[in-house]
Amino acid sequence: MLAVHWRLAELWTLQKSRELTEEEESEVSACLHYNAIYARKLAGLYNLSLTASLTGDTQWQHEICAQIDKLESQGDFGWKKPSL
């Protein structure tokens, strides 16, 4: 999980008990914006990985998977991801 996701969760929790300040509202918007960019990048890489798989280009797929791993591990602090 990225730091932006932790902050978004914190802000969401705060808004359950009080109104957010203008600055906090701005932070929510910035967090959502960054999350959208992150999600689009990740979705694009997943689509490229599928394309590489369908065309049988394993070298390309491995390169894409390395990019996916790097992007997904940006917020990884050594914790194991929960299996959902």
Sequence and secondary structure as in RCSB ss.txt:
>XXXX:A:sequence
MLAVHWRLAELWTLQKSRELTEEEESEVSACLHYNAIYARKLAGLYNLSLTASLTGDTQWQHEICAQIDKLESQG
DFGWKKPSL
>XXXX:A:secstr
  HHHHHHHHHHHHHHHS   HHHHHHHHHHHHHHHHHHHHHHHHHHHHHHHHHHT HHHHHHHHHHHHHHHTTT
  S      
